[in-house]
Amino acid sequence: MTTVAVETTTRLMGKGFERYDCEDFLEGLGDRDADALFGQLRDAFTELPPDPYAERAHRYRRYGRAVLVPWEQSLTWLPTHQDPVLGPVTEYYQGDHNPEHPGRRRRFPAISAATRANALLRQIILFDAREATQLDSLRHGLVHVGVHLLKLAVDGSEEEAVPSPNVLHQDGEPFTFAHLISRDNVTGGVNVIAPPRCAGLHPEEVNKELIQAEFTLDRPLDSYGVYDPQVSHYVSPVRRGTEARRGERSVLLVDFTPYVPHI
């Protein structure tokens, strides 16, 4: 397992992205019921609240923060704060990497305690961590882990659910991993990988020769990771599919950056 992790991370850091499938995350569960754990994790996406900063974007989310001790493979969730409107929240800051919210500190509804305790979620985060901590700056100190539960959902045939930011971009964290939880009755949600210099552009504005990859996550736990200094990335908006019912695309996002405490 260690050899595989080193080899895949070498590819991840070398070309800037790597793809994974569900089998990569199930090995460490032992005799625990993977289907039941996945069902609990999937259920956490059913009642996600609207993104408080984009209520008309048909985007729903919760967010949590944790601290990883790499040499112990231990994960500790950080406390939430109480917001008078949103209830328990977790603060999120991207600096100037999101052109829609430059320099803004946002507060998102927090991930529930029951979801944080889910053994499959922990296994996914620790798998991602083994990939990310091959980087020296993450291997030898505490690591900040950001965890997003993110859903794009559309009811009407004319509606469009829009990711943020809606351009090729870099996140500012050294590594980000995206794990598909469900995709039902939607079109779009196409992932695009391009060089860093393409950040700020829509894929159609980029010379096709510069596009390094274009793919769609289709099956539960279809996943990919990006090494932020090497690439920019994008996912297209989604629309309702052919059936006359709600369409949804739910994704778990996990990012890693050296932990710097507030002073």
Backbone bond lengths (Angstrom), bond angles and torsions (degrees), N, CA, C in turn:
res aa  C-N    CA-C-N  psi(-1)  N-CA   C-N-CA  omega(-1)  CA-C   N-CA-C  phi
1 M - - - 1.469 - - 1.518 110.87 -
2 T 1.323 117.43 -43.21 1.464 119.91 179.86 1.510 111.20 -61.65
3 T 1.354 116.22 -43.16 1.459 119.87 -179.60 1.517 110.83 -60.42
4 V 1.337 116.40 -43.45 1.465 120.06 179.45 1.516 110.32 -61.53
5 A 1.346 117.18 -44.60 1.455 120.23 -178.84 1.515 111.47 -60.82
6 V 1.328 117.56 -42.57 1.459 120.61 179.14 1.526 110.56 -63.51
7 E 1.350 116.11 -43.36 1.456 119.56 -178.26 1.529 111.61 -64.82
8 T 1.352 117.24 -44.01 1.449 118.89 -179.10 1.520 111.32 -68.19
9 T 1.339 116.82 -35.74 1.448 118.66 178.41 1.519 110.93 -68.53
10 T 1.341 117.11 -35.22 1.464 118.90 174.87 1.518 109.89 -58.53
11 R 1.335 117.35 -42.45 1.458 120.75 176.99 1.522 110.51 -66.60
12 L 1.326 116.44 -42.77 1.456 121.02 -179.75 1.524 111.10 -58.35
13 M 1.325 117.07 -48.39 1.456 120.13 -178.73 1.529 111.29 -74.64
14 G 1.335 117.04 -28.72 1.453 119.91 -178.10 1.507 113.19 -71.53
15 K 1.343 116.69 -50.48 1.462 119.11 -178.20 1.525 112.64 -99.56
16 G 1.329 116.84 -8.74 1.463 120.40 173.95 1.515 114.81 96.15
17 F 1.334 118.23 -9.82 1.461 120.01 176.92 1.527 109.02 -156.21
18 E 1.343 115.21 160.66 1.455 121.14 177.99 1.517 108.21 -153.61
19 R 1.341 116.30 148.83 1.462 121.59 178.68 1.526 110.34 -107.72
20 Y 1.345 115.13 152.25 1.463 122.35 -178.65 1.526 108.62 -138.68
21 D 1.347 116.49 164.97 1.463 119.74 174.16 1.518 109.93 -130.70
22 C 1.316 116.05 179.27 1.469 120.31 -169.38 1.519 112.86 -60.79
23 E 1.323 118.61 -31.94 1.462 120.32 -177.67 1.520 112.21 -62.45
24 D 1.319 116.94 -26.59 1.466 120.35 179.44 1.522 111.86 -63.81
25 F 1.340 117.49 -25.97 1.465 120.79 -172.89 1.514 113.92 -103.08
26 L 1.324 117.86 -8.82 1.453 120.33 -173.16 1.518 113.27 -95.85
27 E 1.344 118.01 -15.00 1.460 121.45 -175.89 1.522 112.83 -56.79
28 G 1.320 116.87 -42.57 1.459 119.70 -172.40 1.507 115.05 -81.74
29 L 1.339 119.10 3.46 1.462 120.85 -176.74 1.522 112.91 -82.33
30 G 1.335 117.27 -15.03 1.461 119.90 179.84 1.512 111.24 62.92
31 D 1.343 116.95 -130.62 1.456 120.51 -176.46 1.527 112.70 -93.18
32 R 1.327 117.28 9.63 1.462 119.72 177.60 1.528 110.23 -71.51
33 D 1.316 117.18 152.69 1.457 123.36 -174.17 1.530 109.69 -79.15
34 A 1.322 116.16 99.71 1.468 120.91 -176.82 1.519 111.34 -62.69
35 D 1.341 117.22 -39.26 1.470 120.17 -178.51 1.528 110.73 -64.12
36 A 1.332 116.76 -43.04 1.462 119.72 179.99 1.524 111.03 -66.05
37 L 1.326 116.66 -41.82 1.462 120.50 179.54 1.519 110.83 -65.22
38 F 1.343 116.61 -40.71 1.457 119.17 177.88 1.533 110.31 -65.97
39 G 1.328 116.67 -38.94 1.462 119.72 177.72 1.521 111.92 -60.78
40 Q 1.336 117.03 -40.65 1.462 120.35 177.35 1.524 111.12 -64.77
41 L 1.332 115.98 -40.92 1.458 119.92 179.34 1.526 110.58 -66.45
42 R 1.323 116.38 -43.07 1.471 120.24 178.33 1.527 110.68 -61.79
43 D 1.341 116.66 -39.36 1.471 120.37 -179.65 1.526 111.86 -63.12
44 A 1.328 117.79 -26.37 1.468 120.53 179.38 1.521 111.65 -65.11
45 F 1.325 117.00 -18.23 1.461 120.78 -179.88 1.529 112.71 -89.88
46 T 1.332 117.71 -10.44 1.464 119.06 -172.30 1.522 112.66 -69.67
47 E 1.330 117.23 -34.42 1.462 120.71 -176.80 1.531 111.74 -116.84
48 L 1.327 117.79 35.04 1.464 119.23 177.43 1.528 109.56 -62.80
49 P 1.339 117.90 137.25 1.465 120.01 177.37 1.529 111.06 -76.59
50 P 1.337 117.48 158.84 1.461 120.16 177.40 1.524 111.47 -60.75
51 D 1.313 115.74 146.76 1.467 120.92 172.41 1.525 107.56 -58.61
52 P 1.338 118.51 117.47 1.469 119.95 -175.51 1.525 113.98 -66.73
53 Y 1.326 117.42 -12.15 1.461 120.77 -179.78 1.531 112.12 -103.40
54 A 1.324 116.78 2.44 1.469 119.53 -178.62 1.525 109.06 -159.74
55 E 1.324 116.34 61.71 1.454 120.34 -172.27 1.527 112.81 -68.40
56 R 1.330 117.79 -17.95 1.465 120.34 179.32 1.527 112.40 -97.93
57 A 1.321 117.22 4.81 1.461 120.75 -177.78 1.524 112.16 -89.75
58 H 1.352 117.38 0.91 1.469 121.88 -177.86 1.532 110.56 57.94
59 R 1.326 114.78 39.11 1.460 122.50 -178.26 1.533 108.23 -119.89
60 Y 1.347 116.07 134.61 1.456 122.65 -175.56 1.522 108.24 -129.02
61 R 1.361 116.97 142.75 1.464 116.23 -174.97 1.524 113.29 -162.64
62 R 1.329 113.31 157.13 1.461 123.70 164.60 1.523 107.14 -133.74
63 Y 1.340 115.47 161.43 1.463 119.73 -175.31 1.517 109.60 -144.89
64 G 1.337 115.55 145.41 1.455 121.39 175.51 1.515 110.70 -142.85
65 R 1.327 116.04 158.48 1.459 122.25 179.45 1.521 108.88 -127.10
66 A 1.327 115.32 144.14 1.460 120.70 179.51 1.523 109.07 -141.98
67 V 1.324 115.57 165.57 1.466 122.33 175.32 1.523 108.00 -117.58
68 L 1.329 115.49 129.04 1.459 122.71 178.03 1.520 109.40 -104.81
69 V 1.339 116.20 133.57 1.462 121.58 169.40 1.526 105.72 -102.98
70 P 1.357 118.76 101.65 1.474 120.78 -169.21 1.518 114.27 -59.27
71 W 1.331 118.33 -40.81 1.463 119.89 -174.73 1.527 112.04 -74.07
72 E 1.329 117.78 -12.01 1.458 121.51 176.41 1.525 111.95 -109.84
73 Q 1.342 116.65 -10.04 1.463 121.68 -173.07 1.529 110.48 52.20
74 S 1.346 116.05 40.28 1.467 121.07 178.68 1.531 109.12 -104.70
75 L 1.318 115.24 145.19 1.456 121.85 -176.30 1.514 108.77 -130.03
76 T 1.329 116.69 123.97 1.462 122.08 -179.98 1.522 109.10 -123.92
77 W 1.322 116.51 123.75 1.459 121.05 179.78 1.530 110.02 -76.67
78 L 1.324 116.34 139.20 1.462 120.98 178.60 1.523 110.48 -82.74
79 P 1.338 117.22 152.46 1.477 120.16 -178.38 1.524 111.53 -63.13
80 T 1.324 115.42 153.98 1.453 121.76 174.03 1.529 109.41 -93.81
81 H 1.320 115.72 171.96 1.461 122.09 175.44 1.525 108.78 -118.87
82 Q 1.319 116.41 160.51 1.456 120.54 -179.27 1.520 109.46 -100.97
83 D 1.321 116.04 124.52 1.466 122.12 176.12 1.520 108.03 -107.49
84 P 1.355 118.26 136.64 1.471 119.78 -175.74 1.525 113.65 -63.76
85 V 1.332 117.72 -21.70 1.465 121.42 -178.69 1.524 111.25 -104.01
86 L 1.337 116.64 -46.80 1.456 121.63 -171.99 1.521 113.77 -89.95
87 G 1.336 117.97 -12.84 1.454 120.40 -175.13 1.521 110.42 80.94
88 P 1.349 119.40 -146.27 1.469 120.86 178.89 1.530 110.34 -62.59
89 V 1.330 115.83 129.28 1.464 120.99 -177.47 1.529 110.31 -134.38
90 T 1.326 114.75 162.82 1.457 122.86 173.95 1.523 107.77 -128.54
91 E 1.326 115.85 134.67 1.464 120.41 -178.13 1.526 110.88 -79.68
92 Y 1.333 115.84 143.83 1.463 122.36 -178.99 1.522 109.04 -134.09
93 Y 1.336 115.09 132.37 1.473 119.73 -177.56 1.513 109.34 -138.59
94 Q 1.338 116.76 126.13 1.458 122.37 179.88 1.521 113.16 -113.98
95 G 1.319 118.35 8.20 1.463 119.29 -175.16 1.518 109.57 62.36
96 D 1.325 116.35 -130.26 1.464 121.04 -179.25 1.530 112.36 -103.72
97 H 1.330 117.93 16.14 1.460 119.89 -174.66 1.529 113.05 -78.90
98 N 1.315 118.08 -21.06 1.460 120.11 175.13 1.520 107.85 -102.90
99 P 1.341 118.37 108.80 1.464 120.28 -176.30 1.520 113.53 -65.17
100 E 1.329 117.49 -15.30 1.460 120.34 178.16 1.530 111.80 -81.65
101 H 1.348 117.20 -21.55 1.470 121.47 -178.21 1.525 110.64 -139.98
102 P 1.333 118.87 56.23 1.468 120.01 -175.40 1.529 112.40 -63.92
103 G 1.342 115.50 127.23 1.457 120.99 175.77 1.513 115.09 68.84
104 R 1.315 118.09 13.35 1.463 121.25 -173.94 1.523 111.23 -98.96
105 R 1.312 115.94 134.39 1.463 120.94 173.07 1.527 107.55 -92.22
106 R 1.319 115.35 117.52 1.464 120.28 -178.33 1.527 110.40 -106.60
107 R 1.309 115.97 154.27 1.462 122.57 177.34 1.521 108.49 -120.37
108 F 1.338 116.04 121.77 1.460 121.05 -179.99 1.528 110.02 -112.39
109 P 1.328 117.10 148.00 1.467 119.28 173.14 1.524 110.63 -51.13
110 A 1.323 115.86 138.50 1.463 121.09 -172.19 1.531 111.36 -80.47
111 I 1.327 115.34 152.83 1.462 121.83 171.71 1.527 108.67 -69.15
112 S 1.306 117.21 137.49 1.468 121.25 -175.78 1.527 111.09 -67.60
113 A 1.320 115.43 158.70 1.463 121.08 177.97 1.527 110.67 -62.56
114 A 1.333 117.10 -37.54 1.466 119.79 -179.62 1.523 111.21 -64.54
115 T 1.310 117.30 -40.24 1.468 120.03 178.69 1.515 110.64 -69.59
116 R 1.334 117.54 -40.08 1.469 119.96 178.29 1.523 111.45 -60.71
117 A 1.329 116.72 -27.87 1.471 121.11 -178.11 1.531 112.37 -85.74
118 N 1.321 118.83 -3.38 1.455 121.45 -176.89 1.532 110.64 -65.59
119 A 1.335 116.99 125.22 1.471 121.40 -174.78 1.525 112.17 -66.39
120 L 1.328 118.30 -32.00 1.467 119.82 178.33 1.521 110.41 -70.57
121 L 1.331 117.27 -40.66 1.463 119.59 176.13 1.526 109.85 -58.62
122 R 1.316 116.76 -45.11 1.464 120.33 178.93 1.529 110.57 -61.24
123 Q 1.335 117.15 -42.50 1.459 120.74 179.95 1.526 111.19 -62.43
124 I 1.330 117.44 -42.11 1.471 121.43 178.44 1.522 110.21 -61.78
125 I 1.340 116.57 -46.50 1.465 120.31 -179.08 1.525 110.74 -61.95
126 L 1.329 116.90 -42.60 1.462 119.57 -178.76 1.527 111.84 -69.82
127 F 1.339 117.76 -33.69 1.463 119.72 173.46 1.524 109.48 -62.04
128 D 1.332 116.50 -49.45 1.469 120.17 178.05 1.525 110.61 -57.77
129 A 1.328 115.57 -39.98 1.464 119.86 -178.62 1.522 111.46 -63.08
130 R 1.337 117.34 -39.01 1.470 119.39 178.06 1.521 110.85 -63.69
131 E 1.304 116.67 -34.44 1.462 120.00 174.98 1.529 110.78 -67.47
132 A 1.336 116.16 -47.72 1.461 120.77 -173.56 1.519 113.00 -70.90
133 T 1.337 117.71 -35.36 1.463 119.30 -172.43 1.528 113.15 -83.05
134 Q 1.330 117.80 10.46 1.460 118.89 165.62 1.531 110.33 -71.16
135 L 1.338 116.81 -17.00 1.462 122.03 174.89 1.524 109.00 -77.81
136 D 1.340 116.87 128.00 1.469 121.06 -173.86 1.518 112.82 -54.18
137 S 1.346 117.54 -41.87 1.462 120.31 -175.52 1.519 112.35 -66.88
138 L 1.330 117.59 -16.58 1.458 121.15 176.98 1.521 112.74 -102.81
139 R 1.324 117.50 -20.11 1.466 120.57 -174.68 1.517 113.10 -79.43
140 H 1.322 118.25 -27.69 1.464 120.91 -168.97 1.521 113.92 -108.80
141 G 1.313 118.07 14.34 1.458 120.52 177.85 1.511 110.57 -152.74
142 L 1.327 117.04 177.11 1.453 120.96 177.18 1.530 109.33 -64.81
143 V 1.323 115.03 146.59 1.455 121.06 -177.03 1.526 109.81 -121.12
144 H 1.333 116.27 131.56 1.460 121.15 173.99 1.524 108.70 -85.03
145 V 1.329 116.04 131.16 1.462 122.59 179.69 1.521 108.72 -116.76
146 G 1.323 116.43 124.73 1.462 121.42 174.48 1.517 109.38 -106.51
147 V 1.326 116.63 134.07 1.461 121.18 -176.51 1.529 109.02 -127.70
148 H 1.326 115.95 119.04 1.461 122.21 178.35 1.520 110.47 -110.87
149 L 1.321 117.43 132.82 1.454 122.89 163.72 1.524 105.73 -101.07
150 L 1.325 117.15 116.02 1.462 120.86 -170.04 1.522 110.02 -131.40
151 K 1.335 115.69 128.70 1.462 120.69 179.67 1.519 109.98 -129.07
152 L 1.335 116.35 134.29 1.457 123.36 169.17 1.522 106.86 -105.66
153 A 1.333 117.89 125.68 1.468 120.68 -174.50 1.519 110.27 -139.97
154 V 1.342 116.03 136.72 1.468 122.18 -178.69 1.521 109.12 -133.84
155 D 1.333 115.22 136.50 1.461 121.00 178.29 1.528 111.85 -101.14
156 G 1.327 117.48 -44.56 1.449 121.45 -176.47 1.514 112.69 -92.51
157 S 1.331 115.55 156.35 1.464 120.40 -177.81 1.523 112.16 -68.26
158 E 1.330 117.88 -19.79 1.463 121.06 -179.26 1.526 112.39 -97.45
159 E 1.324 117.42 -4.05 1.462 120.55 -177.68 1.523 110.89 -79.56
160 E 1.329 114.97 152.70 1.454 121.63 177.21 1.520 108.11 -136.28
161 A 1.328 116.72 127.99 1.461 121.86 177.30 1.516 108.61 -97.89
162 V 1.338 116.24 126.18 1.458 121.16 -167.05 1.527 110.85 -115.38
163 P 1.335 118.00 125.37 1.477 120.83 174.00 1.534 110.30 -68.91
164 S 1.320 114.70 169.56 1.469 119.92 177.18 1.532 109.77 -130.85
165 P 1.348 116.97 128.17 1.466 127.02 -6.95 1.524 110.99 -79.80
166 N 1.324 115.88 157.07 1.460 121.51 -175.51 1.532 111.05 -91.02
167 V 1.322 115.56 44.98 1.469 123.41 176.55 1.527 107.85 -147.94
168 L 1.315 116.65 165.37 1.461 119.26 168.30 1.520 108.47 -58.01
169 H 1.329 116.49 137.56 1.456 119.12 -174.05 1.524 110.61 -156.13
170 Q 1.320 114.92 167.51 1.460 123.01 167.56 1.520 107.76 -115.17
171 D 1.337 116.94 151.33 1.463 120.77 -172.35 1.523 113.91 -91.41
172 G 1.333 116.97 -23.49 1.463 119.07 -175.62 1.509 113.34 94.66
173 E 1.353 118.03 -19.57 1.462 121.67 172.77 1.527 108.49 -91.85
174 P 1.344 118.78 144.39 1.468 119.34 -177.97 1.525 113.72 -56.51
175 F 1.337 117.69 -38.69 1.460 120.90 -178.11 1.523 110.11 -134.65
176 T 1.328 115.67 139.21 1.460 122.18 170.54 1.523 108.41 -134.32
177 F 1.338 116.66 137.17 1.455 122.96 178.97 1.521 108.78 -121.78
178 A 1.328 116.26 138.47 1.462 122.37 178.58 1.520 109.10 -119.30
179 H 1.339 116.25 129.71 1.468 122.76 -176.84 1.524 108.80 -125.13
180 L 1.321 117.01 117.62 1.457 119.92 178.72 1.528 110.06 -70.49
181 I 1.323 116.00 128.85 1.462 121.47 174.90 1.526 109.80 -97.77
182 S 1.316 117.33 -45.54 1.463 119.70 177.06 1.523 109.28 -157.03
183 R 1.318 114.58 151.03 1.463 122.92 175.11 1.521 106.06 -142.98
184 D 1.332 116.12 115.38 1.465 119.59 -173.12 1.524 110.28 -141.95
185 N 1.334 116.11 121.77 1.467 123.28 173.78 1.526 112.78 56.13
186 V 1.323 116.80 45.98 1.463 120.82 176.05 1.523 110.19 -132.33
187 T 1.329 114.15 155.92 1.454 121.78 165.95 1.521 107.21 -115.84
188 G 1.324 116.99 161.06 1.462 120.48 -177.04 1.513 110.93 89.41
189 G 1.338 116.68 -152.01 1.456 120.42 -175.85 1.515 111.49 65.34
190 V 1.332 116.13 37.86 1.464 121.80 -178.96 1.528 109.13 -90.71
191 N 1.315 116.83 127.60 1.464 122.28 178.99 1.513 110.48 -88.40
192 V 1.329 116.34 139.27 1.461 122.55 179.27 1.522 108.39 -131.33
193 I 1.331 116.53 135.47 1.464 123.23 176.57 1.519 108.33 -118.06
194 A 1.337 116.42 134.35 1.465 121.66 -178.66 1.530 108.82 -147.65
195 P 1.336 118.42 170.30 1.464 120.28 178.05 1.529 112.38 -63.55
196 P 1.331 117.72 159.69 1.467 120.63 -179.85 1.523 113.95 -56.69
197 R 1.322 117.85 -32.49 1.469 119.97 -176.71 1.530 112.46 -66.61
198 C 1.325 117.16 -11.01 1.467 120.81 178.78 1.529 112.09 -86.53
199 A 1.316 118.29 -5.79 1.463 121.51 179.89 1.524 110.00 -56.69
200 G 1.328 115.81 135.47 1.458 121.68 -178.40 1.521 113.45 97.10
201 L 1.328 117.08 -8.20 1.456 122.02 -178.98 1.527 110.34 -107.30
202 H 1.330 116.34 153.87 1.455 120.95 167.13 1.524 108.37 -80.44
203 P 1.330 117.96 149.12 1.467 119.16 -178.95 1.515 114.13 -53.06
204 E 1.342 118.10 -34.91 1.460 119.73 -179.48 1.529 112.68 -69.70
205 E 1.328 116.81 -13.41 1.460 120.92 176.54 1.530 111.84 -89.31
206 V 1.328 117.05 -3.46 1.464 122.23 -175.27 1.525 109.69 -102.05
207 N 1.324 116.20 137.05 1.462 120.43 173.41 1.521 109.33 -54.26
208 K 1.340 117.37 129.46 1.462 121.23 -175.74 1.521 112.25 -58.19
209 E 1.315 117.30 -27.06 1.459 119.77 179.46 1.524 112.42 -67.56
210 L 1.339 116.65 -19.43 1.462 120.64 -179.84 1.527 112.60 -86.45
211 I 1.326 117.69 -17.28 1.463 120.06 -179.99 1.524 109.14 -68.75
212 Q 1.326 116.71 118.38 1.464 121.57 -177.02 1.529 112.57 -85.09
213 A 1.327 116.76 -28.89 1.460 120.14 179.02 1.519 108.83 -163.01
214 E 1.326 114.66 150.49 1.467 122.48 174.43 1.524 106.52 -145.05
215 F 1.339 117.06 121.46 1.454 120.15 -174.48 1.528 109.81 -155.89
216 T 1.326 115.35 165.41 1.457 122.38 178.49 1.527 108.93 -124.49
217 L 1.320 116.41 131.25 1.464 121.22 173.04 1.525 107.79 -79.19
218 D 1.333 116.37 121.16 1.467 120.53 -172.61 1.521 113.94 -112.67
219 R 1.334 118.13 -40.91 1.459 121.73 -172.30 1.526 110.78 -103.48
220 P 1.347 117.58 153.74 1.468 119.58 177.38 1.531 111.60 -52.50
221 L 1.315 115.40 130.79 1.460 126.33 -179.29 1.531 113.54 69.46
222 D 1.342 118.88 11.26 1.465 118.65 159.94 1.521 106.34 -56.80
223 S 1.328 117.01 133.41 1.464 119.96 -169.37 1.518 110.97 -146.61
224 Y 1.328 115.14 162.53 1.457 120.46 168.99 1.519 109.14 -151.92
225 G 1.322 115.83 157.78 1.454 121.88 176.55 1.510 109.63 -126.56
226 V 1.338 116.86 151.02 1.463 121.47 175.49 1.519 109.59 -125.50
227 Y 1.325 114.90 142.79 1.459 123.09 171.12 1.518 105.84 -98.04
228 D 1.320 116.40 105.41 1.458 123.30 -164.65 1.531 115.22 -55.33
229 P 1.344 120.02 -39.97 1.469 117.78 -178.90 1.520 114.18 -64.41
230 Q 1.342 117.05 -19.05 1.461 120.83 -172.07 1.521 114.39 -94.73
231 V 1.348 118.22 -22.70 1.463 119.92 -171.51 1.527 111.30 -144.66
232 S 1.327 114.96 164.12 1.461 122.42 160.77 1.527 106.92 -111.66
233 H 1.323 117.15 158.59 1.465 119.32 -176.03 1.520 110.49 -145.88
234 Y 1.329 115.27 165.35 1.469 121.44 -171.27 1.513 108.61 -158.52
235 V 1.330 116.69 149.21 1.458 121.44 167.15 1.520 107.15 -132.46
236 S 1.317 116.35 133.69 1.459 120.87 -174.75 1.525 111.53 -77.03
237 P 1.339 117.85 156.17 1.460 121.54 175.18 1.521 111.40 -59.07
238 V 1.337 115.65 162.02 1.462 119.74 177.93 1.522 110.17 -117.73
239 R 1.334 114.65 149.95 1.456 123.66 173.50 1.522 108.73 -124.36
240 R 1.327 114.84 164.07 1.463 119.58 179.17 1.519 110.02 -65.91
241 G 1.323 115.48 144.68 1.456 120.65 179.41 1.516 112.97 -79.88
242 T 1.312 116.32 -154.88 1.465 121.46 -171.45 1.519 113.25 -78.01
243 E 1.325 119.05 -19.71 1.460 121.66 -178.16 1.527 110.88 -88.61
244 A 1.327 116.25 145.38 1.468 122.50 -175.51 1.527 110.72 -83.56
245 R 1.325 116.10 61.07 1.462 122.97 176.96 1.518 107.84 -152.44
246 R 1.311 115.95 170.75 1.466 121.14 -176.83 1.530 110.95 -56.44
247 G 1.327 115.73 141.16 1.452 122.32 171.40 1.521 109.77 -110.70
248 E 1.347 116.95 140.19 1.469 121.06 -176.95 1.520 111.46 -140.76
249 R 1.319 115.02 144.86 1.470 122.22 170.40 1.523 106.78 -132.30
250 S 1.330 117.02 116.77 1.466 122.40 -177.00 1.516 110.06 -114.54
251 V 1.328 115.97 132.88 1.461 121.65 -175.19 1.522 109.86 -137.17
252 L 1.328 115.10 138.12 1.460 122.63 170.61 1.523 108.06 -96.02
253 L 1.329 117.03 125.15 1.463 122.26 177.83 1.522 109.33 -113.08
254 V 1.331 116.78 134.76 1.466 122.16 179.70 1.521 108.38 -131.91
255 D 1.330 117.07 126.04 1.468 119.95 179.14 1.513 111.03 -125.80
256 F 1.332 114.98 155.98 1.467 122.50 -175.19 1.511 110.24 -132.62
257 T 1.342 114.84 135.17 1.458 120.71 176.90 1.527 108.21 -151.79
258 P 1.342 118.69 151.73 1.476 117.86 176.78 1.513 111.62 -55.20
259 Y 1.336 116.33 136.80 1.456 120.61 -176.87 1.525 110.84 -80.09
260 V 1.315 115.08 122.22 1.476 121.30 176.99 1.515 107.30 -121.21
261 P 1.327 118.28 109.14 1.476 119.44 -177.28 1.525 111.44 -67.14
262 H 1.345 115.88 151.74 1.470 120.39 174.45 1.536 109.22 -68.42
263 I 1.316 115.54 138.13 1.475 120.81 179.73 1.525 109.91 -111.83
